[in-house]
Amino acid sequence: MDGTTSSNLTGDLAGTLEELRSRGLFKRERILTGPQDAVIHTRLADGTIREVVNFCANNYLGLANHPGVIRAASQAMERFGFGYASVRFICGTSELHRELESRMSAFLGTEEAILYAAAFDANGGVFEPLLDERDAIISDALNHASIIDGVRLCKAQRYRYAHADLTDLETQLRAARDAGSRYRLIATDGVFSMDGDIAPLPGIVELARKYDALVMVDDCHATGYLGPTGRGTAEHFGLQGKIDIITTTFGKALGGASGGCVGGRREIVEMLRQRSRPYLFSNTLAPAVAGGTLRALQIVEEEPERCRRPLELARRFRERLSAEGLDLLPGETAIVPVMVYDEVQALEMAERLLERGVYVIGFAFPVVPRGKARIRVQLSAAHTTEQVDRAADAFIAVARDQAL
Ligand SMILES: Cc1ncc(COP(=O)(O)O)c(C=O)c1O
């Protein structure tokens, strides 16, 4: 190995890391000392442990530390062991995996579903086996990084439309059709993770029909709580059964462990089982995760009021902050982006809120565009109304202190 090249690289990296530190943009990982829940415990730099109310987990339904989910996960582990030590097609498929696939496809309103170790892998592996250079993917500009990576791994022609802009989507669809593409696929998040808004799915489906395109929705931030029975963005708009491909995660509302899936037409899912690289060349989902996620799905079906709770709390939180003149991105999901714009001010605001017992994160470039820094607040069925009101009070006080 060439020592000079290696030390040049580490020298360059050290410089970049130092620049991030000096600009206040270096991400530090906070250490929790217990489970993920509405109230969490975090170890501070001086070693003391602080109790704070958590508003930055994707634990929309409060199932991450739910006793029933934990019991189901441990029963699955007792029965199927800790690990399965195989990819699916060799000896990594258990009855639990098949059951979860069939429950997920029924839940999403698709013909079939296939599990992945993460939704990141689902998005990374969904395009390449289905489309090639004769085809076109038309992708929303704010789509999640995993969709962007998945599209990069596929040979299809790439088109990007301005975020949620149906006029631009039509322009791109027309361009893709006029360029002679064989198949066209529109790819969009269902709920956008950083802006908390919902994709204009009725308009997208209509344009897909007009331009003979397929529609793929990444519903990671919607599955479990959006729509009358928590089935996600398609259900929210009364479009269940009309979306060609849905990808989603088990790492957020559905218990928050890990794993994801793709739901779609039988032939699409069968082809993914044959050719999708993150599925073929990566270990199967741990039995405990499959068992716990199955129980989480059952809870969603049995407790529809749990699905409504994060939306009700988000509405309440929004109303309090808006009434005090704080700048929020408009929306109706469990994600409430409080706009700060200045990157350093956003990180500072998160620190001050922590001192008041409210745990949130400031997001800055490259996670959001430059000059659009924000605090993303995520509401959960685990929160009490009182916790949400106290968080709103803290936001209002800190915004006043910082003259925002
Ligand atoms: C929209 C979206 N898609 C995909 C993912 C990846 O999900 P997973 O954590 O299951 O890999 C995320 C997670 O942050 C997400 O927000």
The ligand as an ORCA input file, in Angstrom:
! r2SCAN-3c Opt
* xyz 0 1
  C     -38.375      8.247      2.841
  C     -37.449      7.203      3.363
  N     -37.167      6.144      2.592
  C     -36.331      5.170      3.024
  C     -35.742      5.226      4.267
  C     -34.828      4.138      4.713
  O     -35.496      3.342      5.659
  P     -34.709      2.236      6.491
  O     -34.350      2.881      7.774
  O     -35.686      1.104      6.665
  O     -33.537      1.842      5.687
  C     -36.001      6.309      5.101
  C     -35.349      6.393      6.423
  O     -34.865      7.378      6.851
  C     -36.879      7.329      4.642
  O     -37.132      8.398      5.392
*
